Amino acid sequence: MSTGFIYHPDTLQHDTGSGHPESPSRQSVLQERFLKIAQSDENSDRALRLEIIKTIPHSELYRWIHEVHLPSYTKDLKLRLPKSERVYLDPDTPLAPASLKAAEMAVSGVLMAVDSVMSGRVQNAFCAIRPPGHHAEKDRAMGFCLYNNIAVAARYIQLKYGLKRVFIIDWDVHHGNGTQNTFYDDPSVFYFSSHQFPCYPGTGRESERGSGQGEGFTLNCPLPRGAGDREILAIYEKALRIALSSFRPDFILISAGFDAHRDDPLAGLEVTEKGFQEMTAVVASLAASYCQGRIVSSLEGGYNLEALTRSIEKHLDVLCHFPHAKT
């Protein structure tokens, strides 16, 4: 079986303006690189077995978005959509004329990835989408994010497919406050995050463990500035394994930010593309053991284009070649 590479050119239309790190070039370099790989006649054992899946807008998109975001919030975004130039929802998060079209295509992409895995079309999938999502709260855009793509996917998995337990792994260098808050009191979705701390947005302390029935189903593993492959892999080899083996998920979602890379300009971790490869291998091994290999990863951060491309290639190399499931 192959790995799905989910994309759509409309995500390039989210115009964040000159100098903004979350730029359309993040998508254009990925589309150019991985569409070329998929079209290659390379037949070696190490060739990336990618199935290119161009996103189709979901027919009930806002029904699923509203499982996470308030209808009043999505209505406000539409009202604030400019006819030209851009407006700012916070100091970091611009809204341009085509931004909502891109954001809708991003959510449609992760839902299509879930459908592709559940139908058996692909064994797992990576969503090359933008804008990212993990900072978006139910009623607020922030940190480059409009809709929380991965949170919507989690609810979709549960409500459309009847799978009870979803495990979200967030390895973006910035803590995913929006995703954590969405499921903070929910024992059916486990949120696991490794991130630099202190760093934007200021959340993600070890003491943040969930509330009410959800207490113990949030696990934050903050890392100090300068931590690299050795430190982050220790977390994935121990804390992640323990959490996953206890929770026994039906599906794993990855908020796959690659801005923990040592060459990324927005933070201070020292992870290499080899580190991301080994982190992916740990997750793929656990997915094979507990949830029939079901993984959908979705792009979050990563702002050095060369480091981003190299890291995703290593990520996809594992997803393409890891056994689908243990019997």
TIKOL-818000 format. One record per residue (C-alpha): chain; z, x, y. Coordinates in nm, 2 decimals, m for minus. Each point is the difference from the previous one (the first is absolute). Example, Ala and Ser with C-alpha at 12.3 -4.5 7.8 and 13.67 -1.06 7.14 Angstrom:
% TIKOL-818000
<atom chain="A" w="0.78" u="1.23" v="m0.45"/>
<atom chain="A" w="m0.07" u="0.14" v="0.34"/>
//
This chain:
% TIKOL-818000
<atom chain="A" w="0.00" u="0.00" v="0.00"/>
<atom chain="A" w="m0.06" u="0.11" v="0.36"/>
<atom chain="A" w="0.21" u="0.00" v="0.32"/>
<atom chain="A" w="m0.09" u="m0.24" v="0.27"/>
<atom chain="A" w="m0.08" u="0.14" v="0.35"/>
<atom chain="A" w="0.04" u="m0.29" v="0.23"/>
<atom chain="A" w="m0.16" u="0.02" v="0.35"/>
<atom chain="A" w="m0.19" u="m0.19" v="0.26"/>
<atom chain="A" w="m0.19" u="0.13" v="0.31"/>
<atom chain="A" w="0.16" u="m0.26" v="0.22"/>
<atom chain="A" w="0.32" u="0.20" v="0.00"/>
<atom chain="A" w="m0.18" u="0.25" v="0.22"/>
<atom chain="A" w="m0.01" u="m0.25" v="0.28"/>
<atom chain="A" w="0.37" u="0.02" v="0.07"/>
<atom chain="A" w="m0.05" u="0.20" v="0.32"/>
<atom chain="A" w="0.33" u="0.17" v="0.09"/>
<atom chain="A" w="m0.14" u="0.20" v="0.28"/>
<atom chain="A" w="m0.06" u="0.37" v="0.07"/>
<atom chain="A" w="0.28" u="0.23" v="m0.12"/>
<atom chain="A" w="0.18" u="m0.25" v="m0.21"/>
<atom chain="A" w="0.09" u="0.15" v="m0.34"/>
<atom chain="A" w="m0.08" u="m0.32" v="m0.20"/>
<atom chain="A" w="m0.37" u="0.03" v="0.08"/>
<atom chain="A" w="m0.31" u="m0.14" v="m0.17"/>
<atom chain="A" w="m0.09" u="0.35" v="m0.11"/>
<atom chain="A" w="0.28" u="m0.03" v="m0.26"/>
<atom chain="A" w="m0.21" u="m0.26" v="m0.18"/>
<atom chain="A" w="m0.34" u="0.15" v="0.06"/>
<atom chain="A" w="0.09" u="0.33" v="m0.16"/>
<atom chain="A" w="0.14" u="m0.17" v="m0.31"/>
<atom chain="A" w="m0.29" u="m0.24" v="m0.04"/>
<atom chain="A" w="m0.25" u="0.29" v="0.04"/>
<atom chain="A" w="0.18" u="0.22" v="m0.25"/>
<atom chain="A" w="0.09" u="m0.25" v="m0.27"/>
<atom chain="A" w="m0.31" u="m0.21" v="0.00"/>
<atom chain="A" w="m0.20" u="0.33" v="m0.04"/>
<atom chain="A" w="0.22" u="0.09" v="m0.30"/>
<atom chain="A" w="m0.04" u="m0.34" v="m0.16"/>
<atom chain="A" w="m0.38" u="0.03" v="0.03"/>
<atom chain="A" w="0.00" u="0.35" v="m0.15"/>
<atom chain="A" w="m0.15" u="0.05" v="m0.34"/>
<atom chain="A" w="0.28" u="0.24" v="m0.09"/>
<atom chain="A" w="0.10" u="m0.06" v="m0.37"/>
<atom chain="A" w="0.28" u="0.25" v="m0.05"/>
<atom chain="A" w="0.34" u="m0.10" v="m0.13"/>
<atom chain="A" w="0.15" u="0.06" v="0.34"/>
<atom chain="A" w="m0.25" u="m0.20" v="0.20"/>
<atom chain="A" w="0.16" u="m0.29" v="0.20"/>
<atom chain="A" w="m0.08" u="m0.32" v="m0.18"/>
<atom chain="A" w="m0.01" u="m0.23" v="0.30"/>
<atom chain="A" w="m0.12" u="m0.35" v="0.02"/>
<atom chain="A" w="m0.09" u="m0.07" v="0.36"/>
<atom chain="A" w="0.11" u="m0.35" v="0.10"/>
<atom chain="A" w="m0.10" u="m0.13" v="0.34"/>
<atom chain="A" w="0.25" u="m0.25" v="0.12"/>
<atom chain="A" w="m0.08" u="m0.37" v="0.01"/>
<atom chain="A" w="0.20" u="m0.20" v="0.25"/>
<atom chain="A" w="0.26" u="m0.20" v="m0.19"/>
<atom chain="A" w="m0.06" u="m0.37" v="0.02"/>
<atom chain="A" w="0.37" u="m0.09" v="0.05"/>
<atom chain="A" w="0.09" u="0.31" v="0.20"/>
<atom chain="A" w="0.25" u="m0.16" v="0.24"/>
<atom chain="A" w="0.17" u="m0.19" v="m0.28"/>
<atom chain="A" w="0.11" u="0.34" v="m0.14"/>
<atom chain="A" w="0.06" u="0.17" v="0.33"/>
<atom chain="A" w="0.24" u="m0.28" v="0.09"/>
<atom chain="A" w="0.21" u="0.07" v="m0.31"/>
<atom chain="A" w="0.11" u="0.31" v="0.20"/>
<atom chain="A" w="m0.08" u="m0.06" v="0.37"/>
<atom chain="A" w="0.10" u="m0.30" v="0.21"/>
<atom chain="A" w="m0.29" u="m0.23" v="0.09"/>
<atom chain="A" w="0.12" u="0.03" v="0.37"/>
<atom chain="A" w="m0.05" u="0.38" v="m0.03"/>
<atom chain="A" w="m0.36" u="m0.03" v="m0.13"/>
<atom chain="A" w="m0.08" u="m0.27" v="0.26"/>
<atom chain="A" w="0.13" u="0.23" v="0.28"/>
<atom chain="A" w="m0.21" u="0.29" v="m0.12"/>
<atom chain="A" w="m0.31" u="m0.22" v="0.02"/>
<atom chain="A" w="0.09" u="m0.12" v="0.35"/>
<atom chain="A" w="0.06" u="0.36" v="0.12"/>
<atom chain="A" w="m0.33" u="0.13" v="m0.15"/>
<atom chain="A" w="m0.19" u="0.15" v="0.30"/>
<atom chain="A" w="m0.37" u="m0.07" v="0.07"/>
<atom chain="A" w="m0.05" u="0.36" v="0.10"/>
<atom chain="A" w="0.19" u="0.33" v="0.01"/>
<atom chain="A" w="0.34" u="m0.03" v="m0.16"/>
<atom chain="A" w="0.36" u="m0.12" v="0.05"/>
<atom chain="A" w="0.32" u="0.16" v="m0.13"/>
<atom chain="A" w="0.24" u="m0.18" v="m0.22"/>
<atom chain="A" w="0.24" u="0.29" v="0.03"/>
<atom chain="A" w="m0.05" u="0.35" v="0.14"/>
<atom chain="A" w="m0.17" u="0.11" v="m0.33"/>
<atom chain="A" w="m0.18" u="m0.31" v="m0.12"/>
<atom chain="A" w="m0.32" u="m0.10" v="0.18"/>
<atom chain="A" w="m0.19" u="m0.32" v="m0.06"/>
<atom chain="A" w="m0.37" u="0.01" v="0.06"/>
<atom chain="A" w="m0.27" u="m0.27" v="m0.02"/>
<atom chain="A" w="m0.07" u="0.07" v="m0.37"/>
<atom chain="A" w="0.35" u="0.10" v="m0.10"/>
<atom chain="A" w="0.09" u="m0.32" v="m0.18"/>
<atom chain="A" w="m0.32" u="0.00" v="m0.19"/>
<atom chain="A" w="0.09" u="0.34" v="m0.13"/>
<atom chain="A" w="0.35" u="m0.10" v="m0.07"/>
<atom chain="A" w="m0.12" u="m0.31" v="m0.19"/>
<atom chain="A" w="m0.23" u="0.22" v="m0.20"/>
<atom chain="A" w="0.28" u="0.24" v="m0.08"/>
<atom chain="A" w="0.22" u="m0.28" v="m0.15"/>
<atom chain="A" w="m0.30" u="m0.14" v="m0.18"/>
<atom chain="A" w="m0.06" u="0.35" v="m0.15"/>
<atom chain="A" w="0.35" u="0.03" v="m0.15"/>
<atom chain="A" w="m0.03" u="m0.36" v="m0.14"/>
<atom chain="A" w="m0.34" u="0.09" v="m0.15"/>
<atom chain="A" w="0.15" u="0.31" v="m0.15"/>
<atom chain="A" w="0.27" u="m0.20" v="m0.17"/>
<atom chain="A" w="m0.26" u="m0.25" v="m0.13"/>
<atom chain="A" w="m0.21" u="0.29" v="m0.14"/>
<atom chain="A" w="0.30" u="0.15" v="m0.18"/>
<atom chain="A" w="0.12" u="m0.33" v="m0.14"/>
<atom chain="A" w="m0.35" u="m0.10" v="m0.12"/>
<atom chain="A" w="m0.04" u="0.34" v="m0.18"/>
<atom chain="A" w="m0.30" u="0.09" v="0.22"/>
<atom chain="A" w="0.18" u="0.33" v="0.08"/>
<atom chain="A" w="0.31" u="0.17" v="m0.14"/>
<atom chain="A" w="0.15" u="0.06" v="0.35"/>
<atom chain="A" w="m0.12" u="0.01" v="0.36"/>
<atom chain="A" w="0.02" u="0.18" v="0.33"/>
<atom chain="A" w="m0.06" u="m0.19" v="0.32"/>
<atom chain="A" w="m0.16" u="0.21" v="0.28"/>
<atom chain="A" w="0.10" u="m0.24" v="0.28"/>
<atom chain="A" w="0.12" u="m0.01" v="0.36"/>
<atom chain="A" w="0.19" u="m0.10" v="0.20"/>
<atom chain="A" w="0.30" u="0.11" v="m0.21"/>
<atom chain="A" w="0.28" u="m0.25" v="m0.07"/>
<atom chain="A" w="0.35" u="0.11" v="m0.10"/>
<atom chain="A" w="0.16" u="m0.01" v="0.35"/>
<atom chain="A" w="m0.12" u="m0.36" v="0.07"/>
<atom chain="A" w="0.29" u="m0.25" v="0.00"/>
<atom chain="A" w="m0.03" u="m0.37" v="m0.07"/>
<atom chain="A" w="m0.03" u="m0.07" v="0.37"/>
<atom chain="A" w="m0.09" u="0.33" v="0.16"/>
<atom chain="A" w="m0.27" u="0.27" v="0.00"/>
<atom chain="A" w="0.12" u="0.36" v="0.03"/>
<atom chain="A" w="m0.08" u="0.36" v="m0.09"/>
<atom chain="A" w="m0.38" u="m0.05" v="m0.02"/>
<atom chain="A" w="0.05" u="m0.30" v="m0.24"/>
<atom chain="A" w="m0.11" u="m0.36" v="0.05"/>
<atom chain="A" w="0.03" u="m0.17" v="m0.35"/>
<atom chain="A" w="0.22" u="0.14" v="m0.27"/>
<atom chain="A" w="m0.27" u="0.05" v="m0.27"/>
<atom chain="A" w="0.23" u="0.11" v="m0.28"/>
<atom chain="A" w="0.26" u="m0.27" v="0.06"/>
<atom chain="A" w="m0.27" u="m0.27" v="m0.02"/>
<atom chain="A" w="m0.13" u="0.15" v="m0.32"/>
<atom chain="A" w="0.35" u="m0.01" v="m0.16"/>
<atom chain="A" w="0.03" u="m0.38" v="0.07"/>
<atom chain="A" w="m0.36" u="m0.05" v="m0.12"/>
<atom chain="A" w="0.08" u="0.17" v="m0.33"/>
<atom chain="A" w="0.30" u="m0.22" v="m0.05"/>
<atom chain="A" w="m0.13" u="m0.34" v="0.12"/>
<atom chain="A" w="m0.36" u="0.02" v="m0.13"/>
<atom chain="A" w="0.05" u="0.19" v="m0.32"/>
<atom chain="A" w="0.36" u="m0.10" v="m0.08"/>
<atom chain="A" w="0.12" u="0.36" v="m0.04"/>
<atom chain="A" w="0.37" u="0.00" v="0.07"/>
<atom chain="A" w="0.09" u="0.36" v="0.10"/>
<atom chain="A" w="m0.20" u="0.22" v="0.24"/>
<atom chain="A" w="0.10" u="0.35" v="0.08"/>
<atom chain="A" w="m0.12" u="0.15" v="0.34"/>
<atom chain="A" w="0.00" u="0.38" v="0.04"/>
<atom chain="A" w="m0.04" u="0.12" v="0.36"/>
<atom chain="A" w="m0.07" u="0.37" v="0.04"/>
<atom chain="A" w="m0.12" u="m0.01" v="0.36"/>
<atom chain="A" w="0.19" u="0.25" v="0.21"/>
<atom chain="A" w="0.13" u="m0.29" v="0.22"/>
<atom chain="A" w="0.23" u="m0.26" v="m0.15"/>
<atom chain="A" w="m0.16" u="m0.34" v="m0.06"/>
<atom chain="A" w="0.24" u="m0.22" v="0.19"/>
<atom chain="A" w="m0.22" u="m0.30" v="m0.02"/>
<atom chain="A" w="m0.04" u="0.01" v="m0.38"/>
<atom chain="A" w="0.37" u="0.07" v="m0.05"/>
<atom chain="A" w="0.11" u="m0.29" v="0.23"/>
<atom chain="A" w="m0.25" u="m0.24" v="m0.17"/>
<atom chain="A" w="0.18" u="0.04" v="m0.33"/>
<atom chain="A" w="0.35" u="0.11" v="0.10"/>
<atom chain="A" w="0.17" u="m0.30" v="m0.16"/>
<atom chain="A" w="m0.25" u="m0.05" v="m0.29"/>
<atom chain="A" w="0.09" u="0.14" v="m0.34"/>
<atom chain="A" w="m0.35" u="m0.06" v="m0.13"/>
<atom chain="A" w="m0.16" u="0.27" v="0.21"/>
<atom chain="A" w="0.14" u="0.36" v="m0.01"/>
<atom chain="A" w="m0.07" u="0.21" v="0.30"/>
<atom chain="A" w="0.01" u="0.38" v="m0.05"/>
<atom chain="A" w="m0.07" u="0.24" v="0.29"/>
<atom chain="A" w="m0.01" u="0.37" v="0.04"/>
<atom chain="A" w="m0.04" u="0.10" v="0.37"/>
<atom chain="A" w="0.10" u="0.24" v="0.27"/>
<atom chain="A" w="0.33" u="m0.08" v="0.17"/>
<atom chain="A" w="0.07" u="m0.01" v="0.28"/>
<atom chain="A" w="m0.34" u="m0.11" v="0.10"/>
<atom chain="A" w="m0.19" u="m0.30" v="0.13"/>
<atom chain="A" w="0.10" u="m0.29" v="m0.03"/>
<atom chain="A" w="0.36" u="0.11" v="m0.05"/>
<atom chain="A" w="0.07" u="m0.21" v="m0.31"/>
<atom chain="A" w="0.03" u="0.11" v="m0.36"/>
<atom chain="A" w="0.35" u="0.13" v="m0.04"/>
<atom chain="A" w="0.14" u="0.03" v="m0.35"/>
<atom chain="A" w="0.25" u="m0.27" v="0.09"/>
<atom chain="A" w="m0.28" u="m0.26" v="0.04"/>
<atom chain="A" w="0.01" u="m0.14" v="m0.35"/>
<atom chain="A" w="m0.09" u="m0.37" v="0.04"/>
<atom chain="A" w="0.22" u="m0.30" v="0.07"/>
<atom chain="A" w="0.12" u="m0.31" v="m0.18"/>
<atom chain="A" w="m0.18" u="m0.04" v="m0.33"/>
<atom chain="A" w="m0.23" u="0.29" v="0.10"/>
<atom chain="A" w="0.28" u="0.25" v="0.02"/>
<atom chain="A" w="m0.09" u="0.30" v="m0.21"/>
<atom chain="A" w="m0.37" u="m0.08" v="0.00"/>
<atom chain="A" w="m0.08" u="0.23" v="0.30"/>
<atom chain="A" w="0.03" u="0.37" v="m0.05"/>
<atom chain="A" w="m0.06" u="0.24" v="0.28"/>
<atom chain="A" w="m0.04" u="0.38" v="m0.06"/>
<atom chain="A" w="m0.01" u="0.16" v="0.34"/>
<atom chain="A" w="m0.11" u="0.36" v="0.03"/>
<atom chain="A" w="0.07" u="0.25" v="0.28"/>
<atom chain="A" w="m0.27" u="0.17" v="0.21"/>
<atom chain="A" w="m0.16" u="0.28" v="m0.20"/>
<atom chain="A" w="0.05" u="m0.14" v="m0.34"/>
<atom chain="A" w="m0.30" u="0.04" v="m0.22"/>
<atom chain="A" w="m0.14" u="m0.04" v="m0.36"/>
<atom chain="A" w="0.31" u="0.12" v="m0.18"/>
<atom chain="A" w="0.24" u="m0.23" v="0.19"/>
<atom chain="A" w="m0.22" u="m0.31" v="m0.02"/>
<atom chain="A" w="m0.09" u="0.05" v="m0.37"/>
<atom chain="A" w="0.36" u="0.03" v="m0.09"/>
<atom chain="A" w="0.05" u="m0.36" v="0.15"/>
<atom chain="A" w="m0.30" u="m0.13" v="m0.20"/>
<atom chain="A" w="0.11" u="0.17" v="m0.32"/>
<atom chain="A" w="0.35" u="m0.13" v="0.01"/>
<atom chain="A" w="0.08" u="m0.29" v="0.25"/>
<atom chain="A" w="m0.34" u="m0.17" v="m0.05"/>
<atom chain="A" w="0.01" u="0.02" v="m0.38"/>
<atom chain="A" w="0.36" u="m0.14" v="m0.01"/>
<atom chain="A" w="m0.09" u="m0.29" v="0.24"/>
<atom chain="A" w="m0.32" u="m0.09" v="m0.18"/>
<atom chain="A" w="0.15" u="0.02" v="m0.35"/>
<atom chain="A" w="0.28" u="m0.24" v="0.11"/>
<atom chain="A" w="m0.23" u="m0.24" v="0.19"/>
<atom chain="A" w="m0.29" u="0.00" v="m0.26"/>
<atom chain="A" w="m0.27" u="m0.14" v="0.24"/>
<atom chain="A" w="m0.30" u="m0.20" v="m0.09"/>
<atom chain="A" w="m0.21" u="0.17" v="0.27"/>
<atom chain="A" w="0.03" u="0.30" v="0.23"/>
<atom chain="A" w="m0.13" u="0.02" v="0.36"/>
<atom chain="A" w="m0.01" u="0.32" v="0.19"/>
<atom chain="A" w="0.01" u="0.02" v="0.38"/>
<atom chain="A" w="m0.20" u="0.32" v="m0.01"/>
<atom chain="A" w="0.04" u="0.18" v="0.32"/>
<atom chain="A" w="m0.10" u="0.37" v="m0.01"/>
<atom chain="A" w="0.16" u="0.10" v="0.33"/>
<atom chain="A" w="0.28" u="0.19" v="m0.19"/>
<atom chain="A" w="m0.27" u="0.27" v="m0.04"/>
<atom chain="A" w="0.09" u="0.34" v="0.15"/>
<atom chain="A" w="m0.31" u="m0.01" v="0.22"/>
<atom chain="A" w="0.06" u="m0.35" v="0.15"/>
<atom chain="A" w="0.07" u="0.00" v="0.37"/>
<atom chain="A" w="0.24" u="m0.30" v="0.03"/>
<atom chain="A" w="0.30" u="0.12" v="m0.20"/>
<atom chain="A" w="0.17" u="0.30" v="m0.17"/>
<atom chain="A" w="m0.01" u="m0.02" v="m0.38"/>
<atom chain="A" w="m0.18" u="0.27" v="m0.19"/>
<atom chain="A" w="m0.15" u="m0.18" v="m0.30"/>
<atom chain="A" w="m0.33" u="0.13" v="m0.13"/>
<atom chain="A" w="m0.29" u="m0.18" v="m0.17"/>
<atom chain="A" w="0.13" u="0.14" v="m0.32"/>
<atom chain="A" w="0.33" u="m0.17" v="0.07"/>
<atom chain="A" w="m0.17" u="m0.33" v="0.05"/>
<atom chain="A" w="m0.19" u="0.06" v="m0.33"/>
<atom chain="A" w="0.33" u="0.05" v="m0.19"/>
<atom chain="A" w="0.17" u="m0.29" v="0.17"/>
<atom chain="A" w="m0.29" u="m0.22" v="m0.11"/>
<atom chain="A" w="0.03" u="0.13" v="m0.35"/>
<atom chain="A" w="0.36" u="m0.10" v="m0.02"/>
<atom chain="A" w="m0.08" u="m0.35" v="0.12"/>
<atom chain="A" w="m0.30" u="m0.04" v="m0.23"/>
<atom chain="A" w="0.22" u="0.11" v="m0.30"/>
<atom chain="A" w="0.26" u="m0.26" v="0.09"/>
<atom chain="A" w="m0.26" u="m0.27" v="0.05"/>
<atom chain="A" w="m0.15" u="0.07" v="m0.34"/>
<atom chain="A" w="0.35" u="m0.04" v="m0.15"/>
<atom chain="A" w="0.11" u="m0.31" v="0.18"/>
<atom chain="A" w="m0.28" u="m0.21" v="0.15"/>
<atom chain="A" w="m0.32" u="0.07" v="m0.20"/>
<atom chain="A" w="m0.11" u="0.26" v="0.25"/>
<atom chain="A" w="m0.04" u="m0.26" v="0.28"/>
<atom chain="A" w="m0.01" u="0.19" v="0.33"/>
<atom chain="A" w="m0.15" u="m0.08" v="0.34"/>
<atom chain="A" w="0.05" u="0.26" v="0.27"/>
<atom chain="A" w="m0.09" u="m0.07" v="0.36"/>
<atom chain="A" w="m0.05" u="0.24" v="0.28"/>
<atom chain="A" w="0.27" u="0.02" v="0.27"/>
<atom chain="A" w="0.02" u="0.32" v="0.21"/>
<atom chain="A" w="m0.17" u="0.34" v="m0.01"/>
<atom chain="A" w="m0.15" u="0.14" v="0.32"/>
<atom chain="A" w="m0.14" u="0.35" v="m0.09"/>
<atom chain="A" w="m0.34" u="m0.10" v="m0.13"/>
<atom chain="A" w="m0.05" u="0.30" v="m0.23"/>
<atom chain="A" w="0.35" u="m0.03" v="m0.15"/>
<atom chain="A" w="m0.03" u="m0.37" v="m0.03"/>
<atom chain="A" w="m0.33" u="0.03" v="m0.20"/>
<atom chain="A" w="0.13" u="0.28" v="m0.22"/>
<atom chain="A" w="0.32" u="m0.19" v="m0.08"/>
<atom chain="A" w="m0.18" u="m0.32" v="m0.08"/>
<atom chain="A" w="m0.24" u="0.18" v="m0.23"/>
<atom chain="A" w="0.30" u="0.14" v="m0.19"/>
<atom chain="A" w="0.16" u="m0.35" v="m0.01"/>
<atom chain="A" w="m0.32" u="m0.15" v="m0.14"/>
<atom chain="A" w="m0.04" u="0.28" v="m0.25"/>
<atom chain="A" w="0.32" u="m0.11" v="m0.17"/>
<atom chain="A" w="m0.07" u="m0.37" v="0.03"/>
<atom chain="A" w="m0.34" u="0.05" v="m0.16"/>
<atom chain="A" w="0.11" u="0.21" v="m0.29"/>
<atom chain="A" w="0.35" u="m0.12" v="m0.09"/>
<atom chain="A" w="0.02" u="m0.22" v="m0.32"/>
<atom chain="A" w="m0.01" u="m0.37" v="0.09"/>
<atom chain="A" w="0.31" u="m0.10" v="m0.19"/>
<atom chain="A" w="0.22" u="0.12" v="m0.29"/>
<atom chain="A" w="m0.01" u="m0.21" v="m0.31"/>
//
